[in-house]
Amino acid sequence: MTDIQEERLRELSPRDELDLLIMEATQSVEKTLALEDAGWVNLSGTSMDVISSSERKTNTQLSRLYSTKDPLGKQSIRLWTDYTFGPGMTSHSDEDPTEKARAEFWDAKENQKVLGSLGQRTSSDKLLIDGEVFFAIFLGSTQDVVKIRWIDPLQITEIITNPDDQLDVLYYKREWTDAQGQLHKSYYRSVSNEKDVGAKNSTGKEIKSTEKALVYHIAYNTISQRGNPLLLPALSWMKYYTKFLSSRIAVMLALAKFAWKDKVTGGQAKVDAIKAKTQGKEIAAGSTLLENLGSDTTPIKTETGAAAAYQDGRMIKLQVCAAVGIPEQYFGDISIGNLATAKTVELPMMKMFESYQAIWADAYKDINEIVFTFKGIPEDKQYVDMDFPAIAPDDVFQAAQAMATTLQAIPDLAYSDDVKQLALMNMGVNDPAEVLDALSKTEESNPELKVAKALKPFREYLGEWMPELRRRRSNASDIARTERDYEGT
């Protein structure tokens, strides 16, 4: 890393010490702007990468710092992952061989750190913080459990593609240092290059050997090969927001240092005598001050400018909100939100998180297909139903009413496992698939339930026609009574 990049990383990094923050807040604007300008690149080139590799590394490190130490950065990542994954994504397949292969891969103990509920959340955090995730998939033999791991994006130093097709990625170059300080270099095949078609690296050398794992890459927040952190547009604004608040703290501490002023009649000796009485001593609250006509102690009236400071700080914080796509009421000031604004602003958030869920659904679908193909599952049998938690759960009563109305119009939907699963999810059942499996086993073991289920359409048919039958019977009675009355007359 260059001296300029180290200086920029040091300048933008969040600090813990108040004195350093105050000192940083008083530095010259010119120096800060000069450091910011170091990250710009020449836009006259033809590459889509407007951020250099060294700048990307610095951005990733800064994003990791701010997502851990800065309240706004931490809250942004947390909200994105919470809304998208919640307690975790669940999946199942109706095909027995596919479900067996899925369960073997997803439920394996060695894969839980990546594919379990915590693993899914960690993968999401990695994608949002680093801007990209590299999954290493170890297929092994067909009898082995397929394993999946992460590779640190900072260790991927080169992506090698087909010279005629930039979207056709062939290899990933990885460079890392072990605990002994020894540098290692390895090449990994892309999941689209399972047969190892061969290629040359950036220096023109033929790639002759690769690691056993295949790499699946997700790049986010980008139009080029490498991803960018979610917090990237907000890094500078979070820095200045921290500096602004630290400056406000410094002002408040300075104002709080002197709360009283004392006018003394006499020379310096008189002043020193009065100072000696309270200097360095803790005065209990509610104490009585005794003085003669030689001194006059009055409170200092201070104007903190809190109202103006609130608006100034809010303008800075709004830039962070715009960068991460989350309204400001989610960042600690709930007083500015209400039910009407919440319904208005949450629609864009729901669309944003739904899109993010779709990205992960596609990624997990691709990974499943790699595993299923390796296990010999036919392509037309590889479908897996993936259920992400509802981003904004509907009111249970309203959902039940809507489902009841729909079932009245289309009664056959009541036999659909998907509809049953949706109903259980709306009721807040943690594992709908397990409940459906238990219901299915209960039905198979109880013949009476099978008969009742088979007779249900017949009962519904009779229920629909009973009012008509009663009406016709009533009409027939009326006609007979009219005939009798006519004959009697």
C-alpha positions in Angstrom: 0.0 0.0 0.0 1.4 3.4 -0.9 2.0 6.2 1.6 -0.9 8.2 0.3 -3.3 5.2 0.7 -2.0 4.6 4.2 -2.5 8.2 5.1 -6.0 8.2 3.6 -6.9 5.0 5.6 -5.6 6.6 8.7 -7.4 9.9 8.2 -10.8 8.2 7.3 -10.7 5.5 10.0 -13.1 6.1 13.0 -11.3 6.8 16.2 -12.1 6.1 19.8 -10.2 8.9 21.5 -12.1 12.2 21.8 -9.0 14.4 21.8 -7.9 12.9 18.4 -11.4 13.4 17.0 -11.4 17.0 18.1 -7.9 17.5 16.7 -9.0 15.9 13.4 -12.1 18.2 13.3 -9.8 21.2 13.3 -7.5 20.1 10.5 -7.3 22.1 7.4 -9.9 21.4 4.7 -7.2 21.5 2.0 -5.3 18.6 3.5 -8.5 16.5 3.7 -9.5 17.3 0.2 -6.0 16.4 -1.1 -6.3 13.0 0.6 -9.7 12.5 -1.0 -8.4 13.4 -4.4 -5.8 10.6 -4.2 -8.6 8.1 -4.7 -9.7 9.5 -8.1 -8.6 7.9 -11.3 -8.4 9.1 -14.9 -11.8 8.6 -16.5 -10.4 9.0 -20.0 -9.7 5.3 -20.3 -12.0 2.6 -21.7 -12.2 0.3 -18.6 -15.4 0.2 -16.6 -13.4 0.1 -13.4 -13.4 3.7 -12.2 -11.8 2.5 -8.9 -8.3 1.2 -9.0 -7.3 -2.1 -7.3 -5.4 -0.3 -4.5 -8.3 2.1 -3.9 -10.7 -0.9 -3.8 -8.6 -2.5 -1.1 -8.7 0.7 0.9 -12.4 1.1 0.5 -13.0 -2.5 1.7 -10.8 -1.9 4.8 -12.6 1.3 5.6 -16.0 -0.3 5.0 -15.1 -3.1 7.5 -14.0 -0.4 10.1 -17.1 1.7 9.7 -19.5 -1.3 9.7 -18.0 -2.3 13.0 -17.2 0.9 14.9 -19.6 3.5 13.4 -23.2 3.5 14.7 -24.7 4.6 11.3 -22.6 2.0 9.4 -23.4 -0.8 11.8 -27.1 0.0 11.7 -27.2 0.1 7.9 -25.7 -3.3 7.5 -27.8 -4.8 10.2 -31.1 -3.5 8.7 -30.2 -4.8 5.3 -29.5 -8.3 6.6 -32.3 -8.4 9.1 -34.9 -7.4 6.5 -33.6 -9.8 3.9 -32.8 -13.0 5.9 -34.4 -12.5 9.3 -34.3 -16.0 11.0 -33.0 -17.5 7.8 -34.0 -18.8 4.4 -35.6 -22.3 4.2 -35.8 -24.6 1.3 -37.1 -28.0 0.2 -37.7 -30.2 -2.8 -40.7 -32.5 -3.6 -38.3 -34.8 -5.5 -36.9 -37.4 -3.1 -33.4 -37.7 -4.7 -33.1 -33.9 -5.0 -34.3 -33.4 -1.4 -31.8 -36.0 -0.2 -28.9 -34.2 -2.0 -30.1 -30.9 -0.8 -30.3 -32.0 2.8 -26.9 -33.6 2.6 -25.4 -30.4 1.4 -27.3 -27.8 3.4 -27.7 -29.6 6.7 -24.1 -31.0 6.8 -22.5 -30.0 10.1 -19.3 -28.8 8.3 -21.4 -26.4 6.1 -23.5 -24.8 8.9 -21.1 -21.9 9.3 -21.8 -20.9 5.7 -25.3 -22.3 5.0 -27.0 -22.2 8.4 -29.0 -19.3 9.7 -25.9 -17.6 11.1 -24.0 -18.5 7.9 -26.6 -16.9 5.7 -26.5 -13.7 7.7 -22.6 -13.7 7.7 -22.7 -14.1 3.9 -25.0 -11.2 3.6 -22.8 -9.0 5.8 -19.8 -10.0 3.8 -21.5 -9.0 0.5 -22.7 -5.7 1.9 -19.5 -4.7 3.7 -17.0 -6.0 1.1 -19.2 -5.6 -2.0 -18.5 -9.2 -3.1 -18.4 -12.8 -1.9 -16.2 -15.6 -3.1 -17.5 -19.1 -2.3 -15.1 -22.0 -2.6 -17.0 -25.2 -3.4 -15.1 -28.5 -2.7 -16.9 -31.2 -4.6 -14.6 -34.2 -3.8 -16.0 -37.6 -4.8 -19.6 -38.4 -5.5 -19.7 -40.2 -2.1 -18.3 -37.2 -0.2 -20.3 -34.3 1.3 -19.8 -31.2 -0.8 -18.2 -28.5 1.3 -18.4 -24.7 0.9 -16.2 -22.0 2.4 -15.5 -18.3 1.9 -12.4 -16.7 0.4 -11.4 -13.2 1.5 -11.9 -10.8 -1.4 -8.7 -8.9 -0.5 -6.8 -12.2 -1.4 -8.3 -12.3 -4.9 -5.9 -10.3 -6.9 -6.8 -11.2 -10.5 -9.9 -12.4 -12.4 -9.0 -14.2 -15.7 -11.6 -14.3 -18.4 -12.1 -15.6 -21.9 -10.3 -13.0 -24.1 -13.4 -12.9 -26.4 -16.0 -12.8 -23.6 -15.4 -10.8 -20.5 -18.4 -12.4 -18.8 -16.9 -15.9 -19.2 -14.7 -16.1 -16.1 -12.2 -18.9 -16.2 -9.9 -18.5 -13.2 -9.3 -16.5 -10.0 -5.8 -15.8 -8.7 -5.5 -15.8 -5.0 -2.5 -14.4 -3.0 -2.2 -14.6 0.8 0.3 -14.8 3.6 0.2 -17.6 6.1 0.9 -17.4 9.9 4.6 -17.8 9.3 4.7 -14.8 6.9 5.2 -16.9 3.7 3.5 -15.7 0.6 1.3 -18.1 -1.3 -0.1 -17.9 -4.9 -2.8 -20.2 -6.2 -5.3 -20.3 -9.1 -8.9 -21.5 -8.7 -11.2 -22.5 -11.5 -14.5 -20.7 -11.9 -17.7 -22.8 -11.6 -18.2 -22.2 -15.3 -14.8 -23.7 -16.0 -15.2 -27.1 -14.3 -13.3 -28.9 -17.1 -10.3 -26.6 -17.0 -10.2 -25.3 -20.6 -6.9 -23.5 -19.9 -5.9 -19.8 -20.2 -3.1 -17.3 -19.6 -2.7 -14.9 -16.7 -2.0 -11.2 -17.0 1.7 -11.8 -17.5 1.1 -14.2 -20.4 2.0 -17.4 -18.6 -0.1 -20.5 -19.0 -2.0 -21.6 -16.0 -0.9 -25.2 -15.5 -2.2 -26.2 -12.0 -5.3 -25.1 -10.0 -6.7 -25.8 -6.5 -9.4 -28.5 -6.1 -12.2 -26.1 -5.2 -14.4 -24.3 -7.7 -15.1 -20.6 -7.0 -18.5 -18.9 -7.2 -18.4 -15.1 -7.2 -21.1 -12.6 -6.3 -20.3 -9.0 -7.1 -22.6 -6.3 -5.8 -23.1 -2.6 -6.2 -21.1 -2.5 -9.5 -21.2 -2.7 -13.3 -17.7 -4.2 -13.5 -16.1 -7.5 -12.4 -15.4 -6.4 -8.8 -18.0 -5.3 -6.3 -18.1 -2.2 -4.1 -19.2 -1.9 -0.5 -22.7 -0.7 0.3 -21.2 2.0 2.6 -18.8 3.3 -0.1 -20.9 6.4 -1.0 -21.4 7.1 2.8 -17.9 6.7 4.1 -16.9 10.4 3.8 -20.3 11.5 5.2 -20.0 9.2 8.2 -16.6 10.5 8.8 -17.7 14.2 8.8 -20.8 13.3 10.9 -18.5 11.8 13.5 -16.2 14.9 13.3 -19.3 17.2 13.6 -20.5 15.4 16.7 -17.0 15.4 18.3 -16.8 19.1 17.7 -20.2 19.6 19.4 -18.9 17.5 22.3 -15.8 19.7 22.5 -17.9 22.8 22.6 -20.2 21.4 25.3 -17.2 20.3 27.4 -15.7 23.8 27.1 -19.0 25.5 28.1 -19.4 23.1 31.1 -15.9 23.8 32.4 -16.9 27.2 33.8 -20.5 27.4 35.1 -20.0 30.4 37.4 -18.3 33.8 37.3 -17.1 35.6 40.5 -16.4 39.3 40.6 -13.9 40.1 43.4 -13.3 43.5 44.9 -9.6 43.8 45.6 -6.3 42.7 44.2 -4.9 39.4 43.0 -4.4 38.2 46.6 -8.2 38.4 47.1 -8.8 36.5 43.9 -6.3 33.7 44.9 -7.8 33.4 48.3 -11.3 32.8 46.9 -10.0 30.4 44.2 -8.2 28.4 46.9 -11.5 27.6 48.7 -13.0 25.6 45.8 -10.1 24.9 43.4 -9.8 21.1 42.8 -12.5 20.3 45.3 -15.8 18.5 44.6 -18.8 20.6 45.7 -21.9 18.6 46.6 -25.1 19.4 44.8 -27.4 21.8 46.7 -24.6 23.4 48.7 -24.9 26.9 50.0 -22.4 29.6 48.9 -21.5 32.1 51.6 -19.8 35.3 50.5 -19.4 38.9 51.7 -19.8 42.1 49.8 -16.3 41.7 48.4 -17.4 39.1 45.8 -20.4 38.6 43.5 -20.9 35.0 42.1 -23.4 34.7 39.3 -24.1 31.8 36.8 -22.7 32.0 33.3 -25.4 32.1 30.7 -24.3 30.0 27.8 -26.0 29.5 24.4 -25.2 26.1 23.0 -26.9 26.5 19.6 -28.4 23.1 19.9 -31.3 23.7 17.6 -29.1 24.9 14.7 -26.6 22.1 15.4 -29.5 19.5 15.2 -30.4 20.7 11.7 -26.8 20.8 10.6 -26.2 17.3 11.8 -29.4 16.1 10.2 -28.3 17.3 6.8 -25.1 15.3 7.1 -26.9 12.2 8.3 -29.4 12.4 5.4 -26.5 11.9 3.0 -25.8 8.6 4.8 -29.5 7.7 4.6 -29.5 8.4 0.8 -26.4 6.3 0.3 -27.7 3.1 2.0 -31.4 3.6 0.9 -32.9 3.7 4.5 -35.0 6.6 5.8 -33.6 8.6 8.7 -36.2 7.4 11.3 -34.3 4.1 11.3 -31.2 5.8 12.6 -32.1 6.7 16.1 -34.6 9.6 15.8 -38.0 8.0 15.7 -39.7 11.3 16.4 -39.5 12.4 12.8 -41.6 9.3 11.6 -45.2 8.5 11.8 -47.6 5.8 10.4 -48.3 7.8 7.2 -44.7 8.4 6.3 -43.7 4.9 7.3 -46.1 3.4 4.8 -44.9 5.8 2.1 -41.2 5.3 2.6 -41.3 1.6 3.3 -42.4 0.7 -0.3 -39.0 1.7 -1.8 -37.3 -0.2 1.0 -39.4 -3.3 0.3 -38.6 -3.2 -3.4 -34.9 -2.7 -2.5 -34.8 -5.7 -0.1 -36.9 -7.9 -2.4 -34.3 -7.3 -5.1 -31.6 -8.2 -2.7 -33.5 -11.4 -1.8 -33.7 -12.2 -5.5 -29.9 -11.8 -5.8 -29.4 -14.4 -3.0 -32.1 -16.7 -4.4 -30.3 -16.8 -7.8 -26.9 -17.4 -6.1 -28.2 -20.3 -4.0 -30.0 -21.7 -7.0 -26.7 -21.7 -9.0 -24.8 -23.3 -6.1 -27.5 -26.0 -5.7 -27.4 -26.8 -9.4 -23.6 -27.2 -9.2 -24.0 -29.7 -6.3 -27.0 -31.5 -7.9 -25.3 -31.9 -11.3 -22.2 -33.3 -9.5 -24.5 -35.8 -7.6 -26.1 -36.9 -10.8 -29.5 -35.3 -10.4 -31.2 -34.7 -13.8 -31.6 -31.1 -14.8 -35.4 -31.3 -14.9 -35.4 -32.6 -11.3 -33.2 -29.9 -9.8 -35.9 -27.4 -8.7 -35.8 -26.4 -5.0 -38.4 -24.2 -3.4 -36.7 -21.4 -1.4 -38.7 -19.4 1.1 -37.2 -16.1 2.4 -38.9 -14.5 5.4 -41.5 -11.8 4.7 -39.8 -8.4 4.6 -42.8 -6.7 6.1 -45.2 -9.3 7.5 -48.9 -8.6 6.9 -51.5 -8.4 9.6 -52.4 -12.0 10.5 -56.1 -11.2 10.5 -56.1 -9.4 7.2 -54.0 -12.2 5.6 -56.4 -14.9 7.0 -59.4 -12.9 5.5 -57.7 -12.6 2.1 -56.9 -16.3 2.1 -60.4 -17.3 3.1 -61.9 -15.2 0.3 -59.5 -16.7 -2.2 -60.3 -20.2 -1.1 -64.0 -19.6 -1.5 -63.4 -18.6 -5.1 -60.9 -21.4 -5.8 -61.5 -24.2 -3.3 -58.9 -26.5 -4.9 -56.1 -24.2 -3.6 -56.7 -25.6 -0.1 -55.0 -28.9 -1.2 -51.8 -27.0 -2.3 -48.8 -27.5 0.0 -47.6 -24.0 -1.1 -50.8 -22.4 0.1 -50.6 -24.4 3.4 -47.0 -23.3 3.9 -48.0 -19.6 3.2 -50.8 -19.9 5.8 -48.4 -21.3 8.4 -45.8 -18.6 7.7 -48.5 -15.9 8.2 -49.3 -17.5 11.5 -45.7 -17.2 12.5 -44.7 -20.9 12.5 -41.0 -21.1 12.5 -40.6 -24.3 10.4 -43.6 -24.7 8.0 -42.0 -27.5 6.1 -41.7 -29.6 9.3 -45.3 -29.0 10.2 -46.5 -30.0 6.7 -44.4 -33.1 6.9 -45.9 -34.0 10.3 -49.5 -33.4 8.9 -48.7 -35.6 5.9 -47.5 -38.4 8.2 -50.5 -38.1 10.4 -52.9 -38.3 7.4 -51.1 -41.4 6.1 -51.4 -43.2 9.4 -55.1 -42.3 10.0 -57.5 -43.7 7.3 -60.4 -41.7 8.7 -58.5 -38.4 7.9 -58.1 -39.7 4.3 -61.8 -40.5 4.0 -62.7 -37.1 5.5 -60.3 -35.3 3.0 -61.8 -37.3 0.1 -65.4 -36.4 1.2 -64.6 -32.7 1.7 -65.3 -31.8 -2.0 -68.6 -33.6 -1.9 -69.6 -31.8 1.3 -68.7 -28.5 -0.3 -70.7 -29.4 -3.4 -73.8 -30.2 -1.2 -73.2 -27.0 0.7 -73.3 -25.0 -2.4 -76.5 -26.7 -3.7 -78.5 -26.9 -0.4 -79.9 -23.3 -0.7 -81.0 -24.0 -4.2 -82.7 -27.3 -3.2 -84.5 -25.6 -0.4 -85.6 -22.8 -2.7 -87.0 -25.3 -5.2 -88.7 -27.3 -2.5 -90.3 -24.1 -1.2 -91.4 -23.2 -4.7 -93.0 -26.6 -5.2 -94.9 -26.3 -2.0 -96.2 -22.9 -2.9 -97.4 -24.2 -6.3 -99.2 -27.2 -4.7 -100.9 -24.9 -2.2 -102.0 -22.5 -5.0 -103.4 -25.5 -6.9 -105.4 -26.7 -3.9 -106.8 -23.3 -3.2 -107.8 -22.9 -6.8 -109.6 -26.3 -6.9 -111.4 -25.5 -3.6 -112.6 -22.2 -5.0 
